[in-house]
Amino acid sequence: MITLYTYPHLFGLADNNPYGLKTVAFLRLCGLSYRQEHIIDTRDAPRGQLPYIMDGGTVIGDSDLIIAHLIRQHRLAIDDDLSAAERRIDHMVRRTLDDLYWVMSYSRWADARFWPLFRDQLLNTHPDLTETLLEAAREYNLKRYHFQGIGRYEPDQIYSRGLADLSAVAGTLAERPFLFGDTPHSIDTALMGFLPNIYRYEIDTPLRAYVAAQPNLVDFCRRTVPLVSVAPPA
Protein backbone atom coordinates (compact mmCIF):
# COMPACT_ATOMS: atom_id res chain seq x y z
CA MET A 1 0.00 0.00 0.00
CA ILE A 2 1.08 3.58 -0.69
CA THR A 3 2.11 5.57 2.38
CA LEU A 4 1.74 9.34 2.11
CA TYR A 5 3.71 11.58 4.46
CA THR A 6 2.31 15.07 4.97
CA TYR A 7 2.14 17.89 7.47
CA PRO A 8 -0.61 17.82 10.14
CA HIS A 9 -4.25 18.33 9.26
CA LEU A 10 -6.01 21.60 10.10
CA PHE A 11 -9.44 23.20 9.74
CA GLY A 12 -10.97 19.83 8.84
CA LEU A 13 -8.65 19.31 5.86
CA ALA A 14 -6.31 16.35 5.52
CA ASP A 15 -3.22 18.58 5.33
CA ASN A 16 -2.63 22.27 5.99
CA ASN A 17 -0.09 22.39 3.15
CA PRO A 18 -1.54 22.71 -0.37
CA TYR A 19 0.87 20.26 -1.98
CA GLY A 20 0.11 17.50 0.49
CA LEU A 21 -3.61 18.22 0.13
CA LYS A 22 -3.26 18.09 -3.66
CA THR A 23 -1.72 14.62 -3.35
CA VAL A 24 -4.53 13.46 -1.04
CA ALA A 25 -7.09 14.70 -3.58
CA PHE A 26 -5.33 12.86 -6.42
CA LEU A 27 -5.15 9.57 -4.53
CA ARG A 28 -8.81 9.76 -3.58
CA LEU A 29 -10.01 10.91 -6.98
CA CYS A 30 -8.22 7.99 -8.62
CA GLY A 31 -9.41 5.49 -6.00
CA LEU A 32 -5.90 4.44 -4.95
CA SER A 33 -5.53 2.80 -1.55
CA TYR A 34 -3.13 4.61 0.76
CA ARG A 35 -2.46 5.46 4.36
CA GLN A 36 -1.44 8.90 5.55
CA GLU A 37 1.21 9.73 8.13
CA HIS A 38 1.30 13.26 9.56
CA ILE A 39 4.80 14.42 10.46
CA ILE A 40 6.66 17.64 11.22
CA ASP A 41 10.26 16.46 11.03
CA THR A 42 11.26 16.48 7.35
CA ARG A 43 14.84 15.26 7.74
CA ASP A 44 14.03 11.89 6.15
CA ALA A 45 12.03 13.40 3.28
CA PRO A 46 13.48 13.78 -0.22
CA ARG A 47 15.09 17.23 -0.36
CA GLY A 48 13.79 17.78 3.16
CA GLN A 49 10.30 18.60 1.86
CA LEU A 50 6.77 17.28 2.22
CA PRO A 51 4.78 15.58 0.86
CA TYR A 52 6.45 12.37 -0.13
CA ILE A 53 5.26 8.80 -0.66
CA MET A 54 6.55 5.30 -0.26
CA ASP A 55 5.11 3.10 -3.01
CA GLY A 56 6.50 -0.37 -2.49
CA GLY A 57 10.22 0.23 -2.18
CA THR A 58 10.14 3.53 -4.05
CA VAL A 59 10.36 6.87 -2.23
CA ILE A 60 9.21 9.93 -4.18
CA GLY A 61 8.97 13.57 -3.14
CA ASP A 62 7.37 16.59 -4.84
CA SER A 63 3.63 16.46 -5.55
CA ASP A 64 4.00 16.70 -9.34
CA LEU A 65 6.61 13.92 -9.37
CA ILE A 66 4.38 11.83 -7.09
CA ILE A 67 1.42 12.26 -9.42
CA ALA A 68 3.51 11.49 -12.51
CA HIS A 69 4.78 8.31 -10.82
CA LEU A 70 1.28 7.22 -9.82
CA ILE A 71 -0.09 7.82 -13.31
CA ARG A 72 2.72 5.77 -14.82
CA GLN A 73 2.88 3.02 -12.18
CA HIS A 74 -0.87 2.45 -11.95
CA ARG A 75 -1.64 3.15 -15.62
CA LEU A 76 -4.09 5.93 -14.81
CA ALA A 77 -5.92 7.51 -17.74
CA ILE A 78 -6.88 10.68 -15.87
CA ASP A 79 -5.11 13.05 -18.30
CA ASP A 80 -5.11 10.96 -21.48
CA ASP A 81 -7.84 13.03 -23.14
CA LEU A 82 -6.12 16.41 -22.73
CA SER A 83 -5.17 18.25 -25.90
CA ALA A 84 -1.78 19.89 -26.40
CA ALA A 85 -3.37 23.30 -25.74
CA GLU A 86 -4.96 22.04 -22.52
CA ARG A 87 -1.62 20.63 -21.37
CA ARG A 88 -0.07 24.07 -21.83
CA ILE A 89 -2.83 25.62 -19.71
CA ASP A 90 -2.29 22.86 -17.14
CA HIS A 91 1.39 23.80 -16.93
CA MET A 92 0.71 27.53 -16.58
CA VAL A 93 -1.90 27.02 -13.86
CA ARG A 94 0.49 24.80 -11.89
CA ARG A 95 3.16 27.50 -12.05
CA THR A 96 0.63 30.14 -10.98
CA LEU A 97 -0.21 27.99 -7.96
CA ASP A 98 3.50 27.65 -7.20
CA ASP A 99 3.66 31.44 -6.99
CA LEU A 100 0.50 31.56 -4.87
CA TYR A 101 2.04 29.07 -2.43
CA TRP A 102 4.55 31.62 -1.19
CA VAL A 103 1.84 34.18 -0.45
CA MET A 104 -0.27 31.55 1.35
CA SER A 105 2.70 30.46 3.41
CA TYR A 106 3.68 34.04 4.21
CA SER A 107 0.16 34.81 5.43
CA ARG A 108 0.34 31.97 7.94
CA TRP A 109 3.91 32.05 9.20
CA ALA A 110 5.15 35.61 8.68
CA ASP A 111 2.30 38.13 8.83
CA ALA A 112 2.18 39.32 12.44
CA ARG A 113 -1.59 39.81 12.19
CA PHE A 114 -2.27 36.17 11.39
CA TRP A 115 0.67 34.17 12.73
CA PRO A 116 -0.55 34.04 16.37
CA LEU A 117 -3.97 32.78 15.23
CA PHE A 118 -2.39 30.14 13.01
CA ARG A 119 0.02 29.06 15.74
CA ASP A 120 -2.75 28.79 18.33
CA GLN A 121 -4.95 26.80 15.95
CA LEU A 122 -2.14 24.31 15.36
CA LEU A 123 -1.46 24.00 19.09
CA ASN A 124 -5.16 23.52 19.90
CA THR A 125 -5.64 20.93 17.14
CA HIS A 126 -2.41 19.02 17.81
CA PRO A 127 -1.49 18.88 21.52
CA ASP A 128 1.72 17.04 20.65
CA LEU A 129 3.07 20.18 18.98
CA THR A 130 4.87 22.74 21.11
CA GLU A 131 5.19 26.49 20.82
CA THR A 132 8.98 26.10 20.74
CA LEU A 133 8.77 23.77 17.75
CA LEU A 134 6.45 26.12 15.88
CA GLU A 135 8.61 29.15 16.63
CA ALA A 136 11.60 27.29 15.22
CA ALA A 137 9.57 26.43 12.10
CA ARG A 138 8.58 30.08 11.79
CA GLU A 139 12.19 31.24 11.94
CA TYR A 140 13.09 28.71 9.26
CA ASN A 141 10.25 29.93 7.06
CA LEU A 142 11.18 33.59 7.51
CA LYS A 143 14.62 32.75 6.12
CA ARG A 144 13.01 30.91 3.21
CA TYR A 145 10.86 33.95 2.35
CA HIS A 146 13.91 36.21 2.40
CA PHE A 147 16.02 34.02 0.13
CA GLN A 148 13.10 33.23 -2.19
CA GLY A 149 12.50 36.96 -2.44
CA ILE A 150 8.92 37.43 -1.37
CA GLY A 151 9.96 38.26 2.18
CA ARG A 152 11.69 41.41 0.92
CA TYR A 153 8.42 43.06 -0.12
CA GLU A 154 5.85 44.97 1.91
CA PRO A 155 2.76 42.96 2.95
CA ASP A 156 0.43 44.85 0.58
CA GLN A 157 2.73 44.05 -2.32
CA ILE A 158 2.87 40.40 -1.32
CA TYR A 159 -0.90 40.05 -1.11
CA SER A 160 -1.36 41.92 -4.37
CA ARG A 161 0.70 39.21 -6.03
CA GLY A 162 -1.37 36.42 -4.48
CA LEU A 163 -4.66 38.10 -5.37
CA ALA A 164 -3.50 38.40 -8.98
CA ASP A 165 -2.77 34.66 -8.98
CA LEU A 166 -6.24 33.90 -7.60
CA SER A 167 -7.86 36.21 -10.15
CA ALA A 168 -6.09 34.34 -12.94
CA VAL A 169 -7.30 31.01 -11.53
CA ALA A 170 -10.89 32.26 -11.11
CA GLY A 171 -10.99 33.61 -14.65
CA THR A 172 -9.53 30.44 -16.14
CA LEU A 173 -11.93 28.18 -14.25
CA ALA A 174 -14.86 30.44 -15.21
CA GLU A 175 -18.23 28.70 -14.79
CA ARG A 176 -17.03 25.20 -15.59
CA PRO A 177 -17.25 22.52 -12.86
CA PHE A 178 -13.58 21.69 -13.45
CA LEU A 179 -10.81 23.41 -15.34
CA PHE A 180 -11.45 21.63 -18.65
CA GLY A 181 -15.16 20.91 -18.33
CA ASP A 182 -17.29 18.34 -16.56
CA THR A 183 -14.51 15.81 -15.91
CA PRO A 184 -11.74 16.35 -13.33
CA HIS A 185 -8.10 15.93 -14.30
CA SER A 186 -4.90 15.99 -12.29
CA ILE A 187 -4.74 19.80 -12.54
CA ASP A 188 -8.04 19.95 -10.67
CA THR A 189 -6.46 18.12 -7.74
CA ALA A 190 -3.89 20.94 -7.65
CA LEU A 191 -6.78 23.42 -7.40
CA MET A 192 -8.28 21.23 -4.66
CA GLY A 193 -5.03 21.49 -2.75
CA PHE A 194 -5.02 25.28 -2.83
CA LEU A 195 -8.56 26.68 -3.01
CA PRO A 196 -10.23 24.76 -0.13
CA ASN A 197 -7.02 25.29 1.85
CA ILE A 198 -7.66 29.02 1.58
CA TYR A 199 -11.47 28.98 1.79
CA ARG A 200 -11.67 26.66 4.82
CA TYR A 201 -8.93 28.61 6.59
CA GLU A 202 -10.69 30.13 9.59
CA ILE A 203 -8.54 33.26 9.62
CA ASP A 204 -9.58 36.19 7.46
CA THR A 205 -6.51 36.86 5.37
CA PRO A 206 -6.84 38.86 2.13
CA LEU A 207 -6.58 35.57 0.22
CA ARG A 208 -9.53 34.04 2.06
CA ALA A 209 -11.62 37.20 1.60
CA TYR A 210 -10.99 37.07 -2.15
CA VAL A 211 -11.89 33.40 -2.55
CA ALA A 212 -15.02 33.82 -0.43
CA ALA A 213 -16.17 36.63 -2.75
CA GLN A 214 -15.87 34.56 -5.96
CA PRO A 215 -18.99 32.39 -6.49
CA ASN A 216 -17.22 30.00 -8.87
CA LEU A 217 -14.34 29.41 -6.44
CA VAL A 218 -16.70 28.92 -3.50
CA ASP A 219 -18.72 26.42 -5.56
CA PHE A 220 -15.55 24.55 -6.50
CA CYS A 221 -14.48 24.36 -2.85
CA ARG A 222 -17.85 23.16 -1.63
CA ARG A 223 -18.12 20.46 -4.31
CA THR A 224 -14.62 19.12 -3.87
CA VAL A 225 -14.11 19.33 -0.11
CA PRO A 226 -15.02 15.61 0.38
CA LEU A 227 -11.83 14.76 -1.53
CA VAL A 228 -9.66 16.81 0.81
CA SER A 229 -11.36 16.55 4.19
CA VAL A 230 -9.85 14.72 7.17
CA ALA A 231 -12.46 12.00 6.82
CA PRO A 232 -12.23 10.41 3.34
CA PRO A 233 -15.40 10.15 1.24
CA ALA A 234 -17.52 7.10 1.93
C-alpha positions as CSV (number, residue, x, y, z in Angstrom):
1,M,0.0,0.0,0.0
2,I,1.1,3.6,-0.7
3,T,2.1,5.6,2.4
4,L,1.7,9.3,2.1
5,Y,3.7,11.6,4.5
6,T,2.3,15.1,5.0
7,Y,2.1,17.9,7.5
8,P,-0.6,17.8,10.1
9,H,-4.2,18.3,9.3
10,L,-6.0,21.6,10.1
11,F,-9.4,23.2,9.7
12,G,-11.0,19.8,8.8
13,L,-8.7,19.3,5.9
14,A,-6.3,16.4,5.5
15,D,-3.2,18.6,5.3
16,N,-2.6,22.3,6.0
17,N,-0.1,22.4,3.2
18,P,-1.5,22.7,-0.4
19,Y,0.9,20.3,-2.0
20,G,0.1,17.5,0.5
21,L,-3.6,18.2,0.1
22,K,-3.3,18.1,-3.7
23,T,-1.7,14.6,-3.3
24,V,-4.5,13.5,-1.0
25,A,-7.1,14.7,-3.6
26,F,-5.3,12.9,-6.4
27,L,-5.1,9.6,-4.5
28,R,-8.8,9.8,-3.6
29,L,-10.0,10.9,-7.0
30,C,-8.2,8.0,-8.6
31,G,-9.4,5.5,-6.0
32,L,-5.9,4.4,-5.0
33,S,-5.5,2.8,-1.6
34,Y,-3.1,4.6,0.8
35,R,-2.5,5.5,4.4
36,Q,-1.4,8.9,5.6
37,E,1.2,9.7,8.1
38,H,1.3,13.3,9.6
39,I,4.8,14.4,10.5
40,I,6.7,17.6,11.2
41,D,10.3,16.5,11.0
42,T,11.3,16.5,7.4
43,R,14.8,15.3,7.7
44,D,14.0,11.9,6.1
45,A,12.0,13.4,3.3
46,P,13.5,13.8,-0.2
47,R,15.1,17.2,-0.4
48,G,13.8,17.8,3.2
49,Q,10.3,18.6,1.9
50,L,6.8,17.3,2.2
51,P,4.8,15.6,0.9
52,Y,6.4,12.4,-0.1
53,I,5.3,8.8,-0.7
54,M,6.5,5.3,-0.3
55,D,5.1,3.1,-3.0
56,G,6.5,-0.4,-2.5
57,G,10.2,0.2,-2.2
58,T,10.1,3.5,-4.0
59,V,10.4,6.9,-2.2
60,I,9.2,9.9,-4.2
61,G,9.0,13.6,-3.1
62,D,7.4,16.6,-4.8
63,S,3.6,16.5,-5.5
64,D,4.0,16.7,-9.3
65,L,6.6,13.9,-9.4
66,I,4.4,11.8,-7.1
67,I,1.4,12.3,-9.4
68,A,3.5,11.5,-12.5
69,H,4.8,8.3,-10.8
70,L,1.3,7.2,-9.8
71,I,-0.1,7.8,-13.3
72,R,2.7,5.8,-14.8
73,Q,2.9,3.0,-12.2
74,H,-0.9,2.5,-12.0
75,R,-1.6,3.2,-15.6
76,L,-4.1,5.9,-14.8
77,A,-5.9,7.5,-17.7
78,I,-6.9,10.7,-15.9
79,D,-5.1,13.0,-18.3
80,D,-5.1,11.0,-21.5
81,D,-7.8,13.0,-23.1
82,L,-6.1,16.4,-22.7
83,S,-5.2,18.2,-25.9
84,A,-1.8,19.9,-26.4
85,A,-3.4,23.3,-25.7
86,E,-5.0,22.0,-22.5
87,R,-1.6,20.6,-21.4
88,R,-0.1,24.1,-21.8
89,I,-2.8,25.6,-19.7
90,D,-2.3,22.9,-17.1
91,H,1.4,23.8,-16.9
92,M,0.7,27.5,-16.6
93,V,-1.9,27.0,-13.9
94,R,0.5,24.8,-11.9
95,R,3.2,27.5,-12.0
96,T,0.6,30.1,-11.0
97,L,-0.2,28.0,-8.0
98,D,3.5,27.6,-7.2
99,D,3.7,31.4,-7.0
100,L,0.5,31.6,-4.9
101,Y,2.0,29.1,-2.4
102,W,4.6,31.6,-1.2
103,V,1.8,34.2,-0.4
104,M,-0.3,31.6,1.3
105,S,2.7,30.5,3.4
106,Y,3.7,34.0,4.2
107,S,0.2,34.8,5.4
108,R,0.3,32.0,7.9
109,W,3.9,32.1,9.2
110,A,5.2,35.6,8.7
111,D,2.3,38.1,8.8
112,A,2.2,39.3,12.4
113,R,-1.6,39.8,12.2
114,F,-2.3,36.2,11.4
115,W,0.7,34.2,12.7
116,P,-0.6,34.0,16.4
117,L,-4.0,32.8,15.2
118,F,-2.4,30.1,13.0
119,R,0.0,29.1,15.7
120,D,-2.7,28.8,18.3
121,Q,-5.0,26.8,16.0
122,L,-2.1,24.3,15.4
123,L,-1.5,24.0,19.1
124,N,-5.2,23.5,19.9
125,T,-5.6,20.9,17.1
126,H,-2.4,19.0,17.8
127,P,-1.5,18.9,21.5
128,D,1.7,17.0,20.7
129,L,3.1,20.2,19.0
130,T,4.9,22.7,21.1
131,E,5.2,26.5,20.8
132,T,9.0,26.1,20.7
133,L,8.8,23.8,17.7
134,L,6.5,26.1,15.9
135,E,8.6,29.2,16.6
136,A,11.6,27.3,15.2
137,A,9.6,26.4,12.1
138,R,8.6,30.1,11.8
139,E,12.2,31.2,11.9
140,Y,13.1,28.7,9.3
141,N,10.2,29.9,7.1
142,L,11.2,33.6,7.5
143,K,14.6,32.7,6.1
144,R,13.0,30.9,3.2
145,Y,10.9,33.9,2.3
146,H,13.9,36.2,2.4
147,F,16.0,34.0,0.1
148,Q,13.1,33.2,-2.2
149,G,12.5,37.0,-2.4
150,I,8.9,37.4,-1.4
151,G,10.0,38.3,2.2
152,R,11.7,41.4,0.9
153,Y,8.4,43.1,-0.1
154,E,5.9,45.0,1.9
155,P,2.8,43.0,3.0
156,D,0.4,44.8,0.6
157,Q,2.7,44.1,-2.3
158,I,2.9,40.4,-1.3
159,Y,-0.9,40.0,-1.1
160,S,-1.4,41.9,-4.4
161,R,0.7,39.2,-6.0
162,G,-1.4,36.4,-4.5
163,L,-4.7,38.1,-5.4
164,A,-3.5,38.4,-9.0
165,D,-2.8,34.7,-9.0
166,L,-6.2,33.9,-7.6
167,S,-7.9,36.2,-10.1
168,A,-6.1,34.3,-12.9
169,V,-7.3,31.0,-11.5
170,A,-10.9,32.3,-11.1
171,G,-11.0,33.6,-14.6
172,T,-9.5,30.4,-16.1
173,L,-11.9,28.2,-14.2
174,A,-14.9,30.4,-15.2
175,E,-18.2,28.7,-14.8
176,R,-17.0,25.2,-15.6
177,P,-17.2,22.5,-12.9
178,F,-13.6,21.7,-13.5
179,L,-10.8,23.4,-15.3
180,F,-11.4,21.6,-18.6
181,G,-15.2,20.9,-18.3
182,D,-17.3,18.3,-16.6
183,T,-14.5,15.8,-15.9
184,P,-11.7,16.4,-13.3
185,H,-8.1,15.9,-14.3
186,S,-4.9,16.0,-12.3
187,I,-4.7,19.8,-12.5
188,D,-8.0,19.9,-10.7
189,T,-6.5,18.1,-7.7
190,A,-3.9,20.9,-7.6
191,L,-6.8,23.4,-7.4
192,M,-8.3,21.2,-4.7
193,G,-5.0,21.5,-2.7
194,F,-5.0,25.3,-2.8
195,L,-8.6,26.7,-3.0
196,P,-10.2,24.8,-0.1
197,N,-7.0,25.3,1.9
198,I,-7.7,29.0,1.6
199,Y,-11.5,29.0,1.8
200,R,-11.7,26.7,4.8
201,Y,-8.9,28.6,6.6
202,E,-10.7,30.1,9.6
203,I,-8.5,33.3,9.6
204,D,-9.6,36.2,7.5
205,T,-6.5,36.9,5.4
206,P,-6.8,38.9,2.1
207,L,-6.6,35.6,0.2
208,R,-9.5,34.0,2.1
209,A,-11.6,37.2,1.6
210,Y,-11.0,37.1,-2.2
211,V,-11.9,33.4,-2.6
212,A,-15.0,33.8,-0.4
213,A,-16.2,36.6,-2.8
214,Q,-15.9,34.6,-6.0
215,P,-19.0,32.4,-6.5
216,N,-17.2,30.0,-8.9
217,L,-14.3,29.4,-6.4
218,V,-16.7,28.9,-3.5
219,D,-18.7,26.4,-5.6
220,F,-15.5,24.6,-6.5
221,C,-14.5,24.4,-2.9
222,R,-17.8,23.2,-1.6
223,R,-18.1,20.5,-4.3
224,T,-14.6,19.1,-3.9
225,V,-14.1,19.3,-0.1
226,P,-15.0,15.6,0.4
227,L,-11.8,14.8,-1.5
228,V,-9.7,16.8,0.8
229,S,-11.4,16.5,4.2
230,V,-9.8,14.7,7.2
231,A,-12.5,12.0,6.8
232,P,-12.2,10.4,3.3
233,P,-15.4,10.2,1.2
234,A,-17.5,7.1,1.9
